[in-house]
Amino acid sequence: MKFRIPFEDRVLVKIDALEEFYDGDNLLKCPDGWQGMPMSGTVAATGPGRWARKGARRMPMEVRKGDRVGVPWRGGKEITINGEMYRELPETDLFGFIE
């Protein structure tokens, strides 16, 4: 599957904090406090931005491809593309930038 670009203010994030716990699609182990942990990832693609309430212009996206961001555990939709785990969610659901 080839993913082109998300719609509106959607962001596609490649999850990189959980790789040690997954073997393909199978969860290997579950550390204590796992369910509430925020995940981190790298922005793989962004949409063009949401339309402004008044006027015919788009609101600019704050995140760009390649930014490292915090992602909520239960936020968005999990997508697997070419065997890699991604999370698709609105930009407003991201926690912030990670340095």
Backbone torsions as a table, in degrees:
resi	resn	phi	psi	omega
1	MET	NA	135.7	176.4
2	LYS	-111.5	125.0	-178.4
3	PHE	-100.0	122.9	-176.5
4	ARG	-86.0	-72.7	-175.2
5	ILE	-154.7	137.9	177.5
6	PRO	-70.6	161.4	177.3
7	PHE	-81.9	156.2	170.9
8	GLU	44.0	-121.1	-176.7
9	ASP	-101.5	27.1	179.7
10	ARG	-81.4	149.8	-179.2
11	VAL	-129.5	137.6	174.9
12	LEU	-104.9	117.2	-175.7
13	VAL	-114.9	128.0	174.7
14	LYS	-84.4	116.8	-177.6
15	ILE	-74.0	126.4	-178.7
16	ASP	-123.5	-1.0	-177.2
17	ALA	-89.7	-13.3	-173.1
18	LEU	-111.0	5.7	-174.3
19	GLU	-57.3	-34.4	-178.0
20	GLU	-70.2	-15.7	-177.9
21	PHE	-98.9	-7.6	-177.3
22	TYR	-114.4	143.1	171.6
23	ASP	-122.4	89.7	-172.1
24	GLY	71.5	-114.1	179.2
25	ASP	-102.4	0.3	-174.4
26	ASN	-101.1	133.4	176.4
27	LEU	-77.3	123.4	-177.0
28	LEU	-83.1	-48.4	179.0
29	LYS	-148.1	159.1	-175.7
30	CYS	-125.7	100.9	-178.8
31	PRO	-67.6	161.1	178.4
32	ASP	-59.9	139.8	179.6
33	GLY	73.3	12.2	-175.9
34	TRP	-54.7	-46.9	-171.1
35	GLN	-64.3	-26.3	-178.5
36	GLY	-97.7	-0.9	-175.5
37	MET	-71.4	132.3	170.0
38	PRO	-73.3	149.0	178.8
39	MET	-103.1	162.7	173.4
40	SER	-119.8	158.1	-180.0
41	GLY	-165.4	176.5	-179.6
42	THR	-114.7	132.2	-179.8
43	VAL	-67.1	120.8	-179.4
44	ALA	-95.0	-31.6	-180.0
45	ALA	-161.3	151.5	175.7
46	THR	-130.9	153.9	174.3
47	GLY	-78.4	178.4	-177.9
48	PRO	-75.5	-13.1	-178.0
49	GLY	114.0	159.2	-178.9
50	ARG	-82.5	149.4	177.1
51	TRP	-71.5	140.3	176.4
52	ALA	-68.0	152.3	-178.8
53	ARG	-62.7	-41.8	178.4
54	LYS	-116.8	134.2	179.7
55	GLY	96.9	170.6	-177.3
56	ALA	-111.6	57.3	177.1
57	ARG	-134.6	158.2	179.8
58	ARG	-95.7	145.7	174.3
59	MET	-78.5	131.5	-177.8
60	PRO	-68.4	146.7	177.4
61	MET	-78.4	141.8	178.6
62	GLU	-86.4	-27.8	-179.7
63	VAL	-95.3	150.7	179.2
64	ARG	-126.7	162.2	177.1
65	LYS	-57.9	132.4	179.7
66	GLY	97.4	-13.4	177.5
67	ASP	-69.0	141.2	172.9
68	ARG	-92.5	128.8	-175.0
69	VAL	-133.7	160.0	172.7
70	GLY	-90.5	135.1	-175.6
71	VAL	-122.9	133.9	177.5
72	PRO	-67.1	148.6	-178.5
73	TRP	-58.2	-46.1	-175.5
74	ARG	-102.2	7.5	-176.7
75	GLY	-81.8	151.1	173.6
76	GLY	69.8	-164.4	-178.8
77	LYS	-121.5	132.2	179.5
78	GLU	-81.5	131.6	-178.5
79	ILE	-130.8	137.7	173.8
80	THR	-110.6	121.0	179.5
81	ILE	-123.5	120.2	-179.3
82	ASN	51.9	40.0	176.6
83	GLY	79.6	3.0	179.0
84	GLU	-108.6	142.5	-176.5
85	MET	-88.6	128.9	177.6
86	TYR	-126.6	161.0	174.4
87	ARG	-128.5	126.0	179.8
88	GLU	-106.6	123.7	-177.0
89	LEU	-157.0	165.0	177.7
90	PRO	-69.5	151.2	-179.8
91	GLU	-58.2	-33.1	-177.9
92	THR	-68.5	-16.4	178.9
93	ASP	-83.6	-12.0	179.9
94	LEU	-71.2	144.6	-179.9
95	PHE	-75.2	-36.7	-177.5
96	GLY	153.4	-175.6	-179.1
97	PHE	-83.2	146.9	176.0
98	ILE	-116.4	129.0	179.0
99	GLU	-100.3	NA	NA
